[in-house]
Amino acid sequence: MSTETEAAPDSAEEGSVGAIVVEYYQLPFVEFHGHLQTSGYSWETPSRKRQSFWELVVPGEYYSDSARELLDLYLRDVERDLAGVLGSQSLGYWLHAYRRLSPGPVVGDGRPMTTMLVRAVLEAAIQKYAKLQPCNRIAMSDTVDAADVLDGALMRPGAYFVRIREGLRRFRQLVLTSFGAPQLKEIYEAEKLAYEVWRAMAIRRAVGKGASLVVGEIADRFCDCRSSELSTLIEIYDERLAGVSPVTATATVYSRSFEDIEDDGYLWLPLYNVGRGEMPTDLSCLLTNLPLVKLRMYTEAEGKFVPNFLWVPFDIRRFLQAHQCLAAAFSYRYGVSLESALVLLTCASLMASRSWVRNPRAFLRSCQRGYLGAFERDEVVAVIERLVGAASSVLGLPSEPSQRDLGKAFRLFELDDAKREGIDVAWPGPRPILLPFGPEHIFIDYAWSWDRLHHLFHRLPLKDAQFKGRLFEESVRSEPSPLPWKECKAHDGTRKQIDAAFCADDTLIVVECRAVARRTAVDKGDEDALGFRRKKIDKVLRDVDEKAEWLASRPVGRNYDIRRFKRILPLGMTPFPEYIHKLDSFYWVIPRLPRVLTPSELRRCLEDGSLSKAAASSPNSVDVAALMDDKP
């Protein structure tokens, strides 16, 4: 098996039309879906696994450890079923077939975050359990007859099918062979199992926050029972979790301003388009080197283009700079330098983005699949070696890594048996991006690159955590700041360090920053981990309240003057959205607006004026004038 011609890593032909504008599978997939619908298949009905497991459990309400034990037992049972289904075919088959289905509602749940998390579960399970060797459901188009592709669905008369068959002959590519409506149904059933994993984990997290597990005889069979307060708190937290934040799991902030996007130091990575946003026809603000005229022609000719992935810029240079303090620990743990690892990831991104410059259809293909390949392994290595100089320049490195170090970095990001063993399906954490397809071929899967970088320092010991806080404070400071960047010095000899300060009309916003690494136990609903973060929230708010009162009672100091403000609103700031565990007014600016915000949340509230309005009525605002009047 040799490289797939229509997606060669370092050569894209302008004339490769056959599998780009009109993909070979598109019309047959529409027909397969029609067959499933005609047969009575329901996409909204839960997996049969739900009933078969929970009907054996005594109906009732379960709490804390008892609830977690049941949920963990169910998770293990569902994962066994997933392993049985996915283990029967190759990773290449599942990747090829699943990425050709647009991300959408699962079991009737159309929330974008749910869609993405279910996809994350299933694709983690594919990496963990699917065969690494090719199977008989996928082959190169020049090794099989057209009659064998999609169970013969391409052999019908008509210009469409003639064109598709001609494209398969001209442009060598991977195709599905023994695949029809039953195999499509199998994918959806696997996705339903992944949904059960997500649902069980969501309930487990709710139990960790105080909910109970309810097992019933009918309807959903199992769910959580929440008080009205808990329901509101979880709802607010889930809403805040949407979006991508430039913060790693070590709580290190690495993003520059989005206005700097045309500067060096950025690469392109995809995100699942679970919100089903349309691709803009004018991409000049994003892809300055892309032949935009040609791209507009394709998108406008087809009307609305809703891709499966949206490629967005990633500040890889700032990422490296922000994590230099972890470089030695990273090298010690993984046996390869941090610089070499990021050079390899940058090379992989350049393989995709440079193909877009030569051929805009390659960009459309990347937006639909989120991966490249399968490629011959040696060919990928050769292309990476040619791109090392460009990748090192993107990262701002003074020298290039050696071929030996690049080889180590390659193995770090390549899926193997040891890494498969470490994949947690219930918590889809860091995953490899180089996926084997037999001993000589690999896929480059970009879909979870953001997540891989987010968890790049997963389980790395943090001996010097101060740098996280410094970088975080710098990321939220305003220019010019209404307060000095150094300590505020009062005339009475006392002094306080205000991490960040912002103007909001007649309100002074003072911010206390906390950068605490996020552990997987939080995402799994561990009560101890959640309790630890609750204590951190309480402390940051007490600290910032003390500073606000100190400042308000001393409106004029040796290096500051806040007499133009009527009030001070003290806030906490963390890299991640924190779960607020009470509706008590101490934790909220106003209802649904927490006092502990992320940098992006604060910026949004400042820009739309909502924070200025809320501060006037917030019980946590400190009235500067009132405290001044109380002073002798």
N, C-alpha and C positions, 0 to 999 in steps of 0.2 A: 504494500500500500504506500503510495507516495502522496506528496502534498496536494491539498485541495486547490485547484487552479484558481477558482474564483475568489479565493481569500488568501492568496499567497502573502507571506508576512512582509516581504520587501519589494513586491512588484504587483501593481494593480493596473489592469488593462482598461483603457477607456471604453473598449468595445464589448466588455463582458456584460451583456444584457440578459442572457438567458435566465439566470437565477437571481437577478437583482430586482428589476422592475416587476417582473411576474415570477414569483417563486413557484417551484414545481409542486408544492404541497397545498397551495392556497385553495383552489377549487375543490380538490378531493377532501380537504378538511371540512369545508362547508358541507359537503355531501355526507361525510361521516357524522357530523353533528346532527344533520337532518335525520339520519337513520336512528340515532340514539333518541331523538325527540319522538319520532314516530313509534319507537318501541316502548315508549312510556318511561324512559329513564328520567329521573328527577335530579337536577343539580342541587336542589335545596334540601333534599332528604339527608339526614346525617348518616354516617357510616353505620353499617349493621353491627359493628363492633361495640358501639355504645350500648345498644340494647342487650347484646349477649353477655356483656360484663356486668352492667349495673342491675340487671334483673336478678342476679344472684346475691346482691347485697341487700341486707335488711333495710327497708325504707326508714327514714328518720333523719335527724339532724346530728351532725358530727362536728366536734370542735377540735381546734388546735392539733395536737399530735395524732389523735385518731383520724382526723380529716386528712392530714398529710400522709399518713400511712396508706389510706385507701387510694388517694390520688397517685401516690408513687407506684403502687401496685398496678393501677390502671395504665400509667405511663409506660411501665415496663412491658405490659401486655400489648399495648398498641405498637410499641417499637418493635416487638418481635414480629408482629404482622407486617409492618413496614419492611423489615429486613427480609422477610420471606418473599415479598413481591419484588422489591428492588434487586435483590441478590440473584434473580433469575436472568437478568440481562446486564448489558455493559453500561458503564458510566457514559460512554459516548452516545449510546442510544437514548438514554434518559435525558441527557443534556440537549441533544439535537431535537428530540420530540417536545420536551416540556417548554423550551424557550420559544417554540413556535406557537404557543398558546398565550394570548394576552393575559396579563394579570387582572383578575376580576373577582367578583364575589365568590365566596366559598360557603356552601351550606346556607345560602341566603344572606350571609353577612357581607355587606359591601363596604364596610369601613376600610379606608385605605391602609391604615396601620395594621389592621388584621390581615389584609391581603398580603402585605409585605412580610409579616411575621410568619404566616403560614408558608409562604414561598421559602423563607429562610429555613424553616424546619424541614421541608421536603428536600430542598437542595443539600442541606447538611446530611440528611439520611442517604441521599444518592451518593455523596462522596464517601460515606462510611460503609455502605453495604453493597453498592453495585459492583459488578465485575470490572476489573481493570483491563481485562482482555476483550477484544471485539466479540460481538455475538452475531447471530444470524439474522437479526432484524435491521441491520444497518450495513451498508457497503459503499464502496466507491462506484460512481455512476458508470465508469468504463469497464467495470468487472462484472456487471450484471446486465441482462437484457431489460429493455424498457418495460417489458411485460411483467417483470418481477418487482418493479418499483411500486410501492403502495398497493400491493396485491393486485396489480394490473389496472389500477384506476386511471392510468395515463394512456391506455390503449384505445380510448374512445375516439370517434371521428371528430373533425372540427379543427379550425385554424388554431385555437388555443392549445389543444393537446399536441398538434404538430409542432408548434413553436416550442413547447416545453420539452418534447422529446429531442428536438434539434439542439436545444440548449444543453441538455444533459450529455449529448454526444460531443459537443464542442468544448464545454467547460467542465472539467473533471471536478466532482464534488461528492460529498457524502450525501446519501439518500436513504430514506427508510424503505425497507423491502417488505417483509411480512408485517404489514401494518394496515389495519382497517378500523371499522367502528368498534370492534371488541377491544383492540389495543388502546384506542382513545378512551374508552370507558375505564380501562385499567388505570390509566393515568389519573383520571378524575377520582377514582376510588382511592388511589394512593394519596391524592391531595386531601380527600376527606379524612383519611387517617392522620395526616399532618395537622389538619384542623383540630382533631381531637387532642393532639399533643398540645397545641396552642391553648385550647379551651381549658384543659386540665391545669396547665401552668398558670393561666390567668386566674383561675379559681384558687390555686395554691398561693399565689401572691396576695389575693384578697383575704385568704385565711390568715396569712401572716400579718395583715393589717387589722384583724379583728373580726372578720366575717366567719360564718359557719358554713359547712358543706351540707347541702340538703340532697338526699337521695329519695326520689319519688318513684311511683309505680308507672306513671305515664308521662307524656309531654317530653321535656328535655332530659328526663331521667336523672341528671345530676346538675346542680347549679350552686351558686353561693347565695347566702342570705345576709343582706347588709342592712344596717340601720339607715335611716334617712340621712344622717350626718355622714356616715361612712360612704354611702352611695355618692353623695355630692363631692366628697373629698377625692374619691377615686376618679370620678368623672372629670374633675378639674385637672388632676394629675395626668390623666390619659391625653387630654387636649393639649397639655403643655409638652408632651413627649414628641409630638409631630415635628418633623423638620430635621435638618442636619446641622450639627454644631461643630465648629472647628476646635474640638477638644478631644484628647485621647482619654482612655480609661485611667491614666495616671493623673488626670485633672490638669494636664498641661495645655495651655492655649497656644495655638501656633498660627492663627490667621492674620493676614494683613488686610488692609482696606480693600473692598471689592473694586474700588476705582483703580487699583494698581494692577488690574488683571492683564493688561498688555505688557507689563514688565516681565523680565526673566524670572524664572523660579516656579512657574506653574506647569502642571501637566493636566491631562484630561482623564476623568474617571466617570463611569456611569452610575446612575441611581435608577432603581426600578420606578417606572412611571405609574405608580399605583393610584395617583390622583387623576390619571388619564388626561393630562394636559396636552394641548396641541403643540406641535413643533412650530416655532415662528418661521415665517418664510424669509425674513431678513435676519440673518445670523451674524451681521457684521460686528455686533457688540460682543460676540463670543468667539467666532472663528475667523480671525483677521487674515489668515493665510489660506482660507478655503475658497475655491472658485465659486463665489456666491451666485453668479448669474446662472450657472448650470444647476446649482442646488435649488434655486427658486423655480427653475423650469420644471424640475421633477415634482416638487411639493405642490406647486400650483396646478400642475397638470392633473394630479390625482385628487385635488381638492384638499380636504382636511387630512392631515397626517398626524395620527396619534401613535407615537412609537411606544415600544415596550420599555425603553430606557431613555433617560435624558442624561447626556454627557455634560458634566459641569467641571469648572476649574478647581484644582486642588493645589494649595500652596505648599509644595513639597520642600522648597528651600527653607521656608520659615519653620516647617515641621522639623527638619534636621537641626536647625539652629536652636529651636526650643528644647530639643531632647539631647543636646550634647552632653549634659550632665549624666545621662544614662548610657552613654556610648560605651564606657569601659565595662559596665555590668552587662550590657547587651552582648558585647564581644566575648566576655567570659562565659556567659550562659550558652550562646549559640555557636561559638567558634568561628564567627565571621564578624567583620566590622559593620557598624551601623551604616557607614557611608557606602560600603559595597552592597549591602542589602537594598538601600534606597536607589542606588544606581541601577540595579537590576529591575526594580519596579518601574523606574523612570524609562528604561529601555523598552519595557513591555508596553507602556503607554505610548511611547513614540512610534512603536510599530503600528499601532492603530491610527494615531492622529496624522502621521505622515502619509499614510495611504489615502486619507481623506483629501489631502491637497492635490494629489494626482487624479483622484477619481471620486467625485461627490457621491456616487452610488455606494462606494465603500462606507461612507459615513451613514447613509440610510441603513445599510446592512448592520453596522455596529449598533445603531439605535434600536434595531429589532431583536438582536440576539444577545448582545453583551459579551460575546466571546469571539475568538478567532481560532481557526483550525478545523480539523486536525492537521498538524504540521509534522514533518520529519524532525525529530529531536535535534539532529546535527544541524539542520538548516536554521532552526531557531537559535541555537548557540552561535552560529556564524553571524546571523543578523545582529544579535546582542553585542557581539564583539565589534561590529561596525558602528554601532550606536553609542558605545561607551563614552566616546569623546563628547558627543552632544549631550548625553545624559549628565555627565560630570559638570558640563557648563551650566545646565539647568539648575543643578544643585549648588553651583558656585564653588566647586571643589578646586583646589590648586593643582591636583594631580589625579590621574585615573587609577582605579583599582587594578590589581593584577588579574590575569586570567584565572589564577588559582583561587583568589578571593571571590571572583565572579562565579566560579564553579560551586563554591561553598554556599553562596547566596542562592544560586539556582536550586540546590538541594534543600535549602531552608524553606523555599516556597513551593516545592514540588510535593504532591500527594504520594505518600508511601504507606506501607502497612502500619508503621508506628504511629503516623499522624492519623490514620483512620481510626486506630484504637482510641485516640484521645479526643475524637469528636463527640461532643455531647449534643444529641439531637434535641433534647428538651430545652437546651440553652445554646442556640447556634452561635458559638463564639468564633474566634479566629480560625479561618480556613485557608488551605492552600489555594493558589491561583493557577499553578501549572498542573494540569490533570492528565495523567497518562492514558493513552489509548493503545494498549499493547506495549511491547518493549521499545518500539522505535518511534512512536508518535505521541504528541501531546496536544492538548487544548490550552489556550491561554484564556482563562475565565476572569473577566474584569468585574463581574456583577457585584461581588462583595468586597471589592478593593478598599472602599471607604472603611468597611467594618474591619478588614484585615489590618489596616493602618491604625484604626482606633484601638485595636487590641494588640498592637505590635509588641508592647512591653508587658503583656499579660504575665502575671506571676513573677515579674522581675523585682528583686528587692530594691526598695527606695531608701538609700542611706542618707541622702541629702534632699529633703523635700522642700526646702526653702525656695529653690528656684521656681517651683510651680507657682507659689504665691506671688513672687515678684513679677513673673510674666503675666499672670492673671490680672494683677493690679494695673500693669501698664496697658493691658488690652481694653480696660474700661474707663481709663482716665479721659477727660475731655480737654480740648484745647480751645481757648484758655480755661484753666480751672479756676473756679471762684475761691479756692483755697490753695495754699502752698502745697507743693508736692512733698515737701519735707514736713517735719513736725510743726503743728500750730503752737505758737508760744504766747501764752497769756501774760498780762502785766503782773500778775501775782506770783509769777515764777513757775506755775504749772504748765504742762505741755501735753499734747495728745497727737498721735499720728492718725490722720484721716486717710484711709486707703484711696478713696476717690470721692469727688464732689461734682455736682451738676446743678445748673440753673434750670428751674422750671417756673418761669414767670416770677412771682413773688415768693416762691418756695425754694429753699436750699435742700438739695438731696445729698445726704451723706451716706457713704457706702462702706461697709465692712466686708472684706473679701475673705473667703475660705476656699482653699483648693484641697479637697480630700479625695483620694483615689476611690473609684467606684468598684466595688467587688461584685463578683457574679452572684454571691449570696443574696444581694439586694434584689436582683432580677428574679431570683427563685423564691422570694418571699420568706427568707430566713428571719425569724423574729429578732434574734440577737443583732443581726446586721442592720435591720431597720431601727432597732433601739439605739444603736450606736450613732446612726445618722440623726435621729431625733435629738439626741444630746448635743450634737454639733449645731443643729438649727437653733436650739434654745440658747446656746452659748453665744453664737454670732449675733443674735438679736439683743441679748442682754448687754453685750459689749458695745454694740452700735448705739443702743439707747443711752448708755452711760456717756458716750462721747457726744451725742447730740445735746444732752442736758448740760454737759460741761461747756460746750460751745455756745449754746443759747444764753447761758448765764454770764458769758464773757464775750459779748458781741464784737468787741474791739480788742485786738491783741497787738503784740509787737510786730507781727508779720501778716496780719489779716484783718479784715473789717467786713462784717456781715450785716451791718445795720440796714442795708437796703432790702433785706428779706423779712417777711412777716413771720415765717415759720420755718422749721427744719423737719424734714421727713427722713427718719433713719431707716435704712434698708440693709439687708444682707445680700451677698452676691456669691453664687456658686457656679462652677462650670456647667453642671448638669441640673435639669429640673429636679428639685427635691420634693419628695412626698410630704405634704403638710398634714399632720395627723389630727389636727383639731380645727373646729370652726371658731374657736375662741378669737376675739378681736385682736389679741396680742400678736397673732400670726398673719394678720391681713391688713393691707392698706384700707381697702373696702372689700365687701363680699366678692369673692372670685378673683381678687387680685392679691396674690400673696406678697408678704414683705421680703421673702427670699427669692430673688429673681436670677435669671441667667443674663449675661451681657446682651444677648440679642433681644430678650424680653424688655430689658430696661431701655435700650435704644428705641424700640418700637413704641413704648409708652411715652417716651420723651418727645418723639417725632409727631405722634398723633394728638398730643396734648392731654391724653387721658390721665397721666400721672399728676399733672398740675391741677386738674379738676378734682381728682380723688384726694389729693393732699389737704385741700381746704376743709374737707369733712372727715378726714381720717382721725380716729381716736388716738393714733400713735404719733401724730404730728406734735411737735413741741413749739409752742407759741413763744417766739423770741421776745416780743413786746411785753408779754405778761411776766416772764421771768426777769426782764430788765426792770419792771416796775417793783418787783419784790426785792431788788437789790438796794442796800442802804446808800 
